[in-house]
Amino acid sequence: MGNEPIRLGRLLEKIIGALGIQDKFHGWQIVSRWPDIVGPEIARQSRAVRFVDGILTVVVEKDAWRQELEMQRESILDKIRALPGGKAVKKIVLRAGSLMENGNDQDDSRC
């Protein structure tokens, strides 16, 4: 009876919790799932590039799309927070930039 199987997801959550990196892990999961969260049209115009201290940074190439995302910011946050671990995201910052840039090089504390 002591050898009951443990679901891998539950085991991973325990390990991440023990390491004290739950929020970082969940935040980076949101970065990687950005296209699924916002859908293909918005994903073609924007890219989540960074997660630090509860702040999700999203790069948007065109000003018109950045303004559109500004108006949708709260609804996008609601979608994120409805996901497992999504409450790690406290704020979304939109900034101008190239969708080809790598925002991860600014922070080496990634999980």
C-alpha positions, -999 to +999 in steps of 0.1 A: +000+000+000+029+024+006+039+021-031+008+037-046+016+056-078+020+094-076+009+115-106+038+131-122+022+165-122+015+163-084+051+152-078+065+181-099+043+206-080+057+192-047+093+195-059+088+230-072+071+240-040+099+226-019+124+246-040+103+278-035+101+285-072+064+280-078+056+315-090+086+316-114+077+282-128+041+291-133+050+325-148+073+309-173+045+284-182+023+314-190+051+328-213+053+295-232+015+293-235+009+329-246-003+318-281-029+294-266-040+321-241-045+350-266-053+331-297-036+330-331-045+366-343-030+383-312-001+358-310+009+368-346+012+404-333+027+399-299+050+377-279+054+371-242+092+373-236+098+376-198+084+368-164+100+384-133+085+392-099+049+386-111+053+408-141+047+393-176+064+413-203+048+412-238+065+426-269+042+441-295+056+453-328+029+477-340+015+506-320-021+499-331-019+463-317-002+476-285-032+499-281-056+470-287-039+449-261-040+478-237-077+477-240-078+439-236-053+437-208-078+429-180-096+403-200-062+387-208-052+388-172-086+371-163-078+343-188-043+338-174-055+338-138-081+312-146-053+288-156-035+265-131-007+286-117-020+318-135-023+337-103+015+341-103+010+368-130+002+401-112+007+425-141+012+426-178+036+451-193+033+458-230+063+473-248+073+481-283+099+458-299+106+431-324+089+397-321+122+382-329+140+395-298+148+373-269+136+389-236+151+361-215+186+373-217+178+402-193+171+378-164+191+347-156+168+337-128+146+316-151+136+282-138 
